[in-house]
Amino acid sequence: MNKSLIFAQKSDMDTDRIFKRKIYDRLLKWKDTSNGKSALLVQGARRIGKSTIVEEFAKREYDSYILIDFTKCSQEVLNLFNDVSDLNYIFLRLQLIYHVQLKERKSLVIFDEVQFQPKARQAIKSFVGDHRYDYIETGSLISIRKNTDHILIPSEEERVNMYPMDYEEFRWALGDTATIPLLRSVWEHPQPLKEAHRKLMRDFRLYMLVGGMPQAVNAYIDTNNFEAVDQAKRLVLNIYDEDFGKIDPSGKAARIFAAIPAQLNSNASRYQISSVIGGAKADDVIELISEMEKSMTVNISHHCDDPNVGMSAFEDLRQYKMFVGDTGLFVTLAFKDKDFTENILYNKLLNDKLSSNLGYLYENIVAQMLVCSGNKLFYHTWPTESRKHNYEIDFLLSRGTKIVPVEVKSSTYKTHVSMDEFCKKFSSRIANDRYLVYTKDYFKEGTMKYLPAYLAYFL
């Protein structure tokens, strides 16, 4: 049985629910195949549920475990990793401090938020070589240069990325195990969904609004109140703001993050850094943008100068679009100037009644789903014949020896001038299928497939 499908919630009103997460199966695979020969680093943004799922894994799959939270452990515990020449002493002290008996090859040691004690991460080589116990690390902002400057990253460390709850995990949290299998069958055998389409779009917009942060999902389940959901998301955004302050005391990173909705709404062909940080040029913030991307709080789509297979060879690090890692957080960030994003605003968004152009919301959710599926993001722009405007393809996917263009619209319109011009310009490089993601039902016209936004989950 797929163990990611058997988690039970602790109670109806318990805000510490243990949600079903697909990464559980990845943890199982590591345990079975590694057999103690490597440690696993689960890395991702803050507050996405890394610690919760790893501890649940420890409870279910091991006789005992120790969780060392490096954000609040004692100085004595921190000092244990300064000298790892005597592992017997370290294990003895840990068992005494945490009142847990470790059993050889049957126990797990969790280094939670390991970026706060880099020497523990470096010590993984010695711990794995000892082979007594298994080790899982969790980390946020783990790749920030200053956290790894003076340590040797162990080759015995496997890494896996964890993201906010995807759409299927969100539906599981709401007790729905039928929607995604239905949509998968539609993806495999495309057809219009007719009467069902409206409800499916409404369900998907609910995911866009609540997002995949466990605290926000808990708030929605507990209260069915968007104000409570919004407050939960604001707490997460405050944590991110503090984190950005730690990696960039100048405040530039926080300002760059806060400006994402406005930048996407401007319809510019790139993130205009000079409009956020006066006088700044793209070259000035390349390193900072890279660190923000590695924090996994944002998703970066780089311009591909020559769309082809192997797009990484043609990415422009100075020209990019930036998305929020969780679209639910994006919604709150976009309306953060209000005390809270009122229920009426959420309801209008939910029912597709808000008059403002929401193209940036749909572009953000498509970016989020593509990244979660393991895609690296690229886009492409080029000038029109008049050179007064640009054509733009929102996302380019590499599939085999061909590329697949994807355009995103928030409306019901089927216009796709940029797509037509792109397909003329690069006809030999493009796969048979090209996609326009929008809000209406499935439709096919020649090689163009018009996908309702919920089907973009399968791209």
URNOR-V89858 format. One record per pair of residues at least 4 apart in sequence whose C-alpha atoms are under 6 Angstrom apart, sorted by the first residue. I is the first residue (numbers start at 1). GAP is how many residues later the second one is. D is the distance in whole Angstrom. If there is no record, write none. Layout:
I/GAP/D
I/GAP/D
This chain:
4/16/6
4/17/6
4/18/6
4/20/6
7/13/6
9/8/5
9/9/6
10/7/6
13/209/6
15/203/6
29/4/6
30/4/5
31/4/6
34/4/6
36/95/6
36/98/5
38/118/5
38/119/6
39/96/5
39/97/6
39/118/5
40/96/5
40/117/6
40/118/5
40/119/6
41/95/6
41/96/5
41/97/6
41/117/6
41/118/5
42/96/5
42/118/5
42/119/6
43/95/6
43/96/5
43/97/6
43/118/5
44/96/5
44/117/6
44/118/5
44/252/6
45/95/5
45/250/6
45/251/5
45/252/5
46/94/6
48/116/5
48/165/5
57/4/6
58/4/6
62/44/6
62/45/5
63/43/6
63/44/6
64/43/5
65/42/5
65/43/5
65/44/6
66/43/5
67/43/5
68/42/6
68/43/5
68/44/6
69/4/6
69/43/5
70/43/6
70/46/6
81/38/6
81/39/6
94/4/6
95/4/5
95/5/5
95/6/6
102/5/6
103/4/5
104/28/5
104/29/6
105/27/5
105/28/5
107/26/5
108/25/6
108/26/5
108/27/6
109/26/5
110/25/6
110/26/5
110/27/6
111/26/5
112/25/6
112/26/5
113/25/5
113/26/5
114/25/6
115/24/6
115/27/5
122/30/6
122/31/6
122/32/6
124/4/6
125/29/6
141/154/4
144/147/6
145/4/6
164/48/5
164/49/6
165/4/5
165/5/6
165/47/4
171/5/5
172/4/5
172/5/6
180/4/6
185/4/6
186/4/5
192/249/6
192/250/5
193/4/5
205/145/6
207/4/5
208/119/6
208/120/5
209/119/5
210/118/5
211/116/6
211/117/4
214/4/6
215/17/6
216/13/5
216/16/5
216/17/6
218/4/6
219/4/6
219/9/6
219/10/5
220/4/5
220/9/6
226/4/6
226/117/5
233/96/6
241/13/6
244/4/6
244/9/6
244/10/6
245/4/5
245/6/6
261/73/5
264/96/6
265/95/6
270/49/6
270/50/5
270/51/5
271/49/6
271/50/5
274/4/5
274/5/6
274/6/5
282/36/5
285/4/6
293/5/6
297/28/5
298/25/6
298/26/5
298/27/4
299/23/6
299/24/5
299/26/6
300/21/6
300/22/5
301/19/5
301/20/5
301/76/4
301/77/5
302/13/6
302/18/4
302/76/5
303/12/6
303/13/5
303/16/6
303/17/6
303/75/6
303/76/5
303/77/5
304/10/5
304/11/4
304/74/6
304/75/6
304/76/6
305/9/5
306/8/6
309/89/6
323/41/6
324/6/6
327/38/6
332/4/6
343/4/6
346/4/6
348/4/6
348/5/5
348/6/5
349/5/6
358/52/6
359/50/6
359/51/4
369/88/6
370/5/5
371/4/5
378/17/6
378/18/5
379/14/6
379/15/5
379/16/5
379/17/6
380/12/6
380/13/5
381/10/5
381/11/4
382/8/5
382/9/5
383/4/5
383/6/6
383/7/4
383/8/6
384/5/6
384/6/5
391/27/5
392/26/6
393/14/6
394/13/5
395/11/5
396/8/6
396/9/5
397/6/6
397/7/5
398/5/5
399/4/6
402/27/5
402/28/5
402/29/5
403/27/5
403/28/6
404/26/6
404/27/6
404/30/6
405/29/5
406/29/5
406/30/6
407/29/5
408/28/6
408/29/5
409/29/5
410/28/6
411/28/6
412/27/6
412/28/6
418/4/6
423/4/5
433/14/5
434/14/5
435/13/6
435/14/5
435/15/6
436/14/5
437/13/6
437/14/5
437/15/6
437/16/6
438/14/5
438/15/6
439/13/5
439/14/6
440/12/6
441/11/5
442/8/6
442/9/5
442/10/6
443/7/5
444/4/6
444/5/5
444/6/6
451/4/6
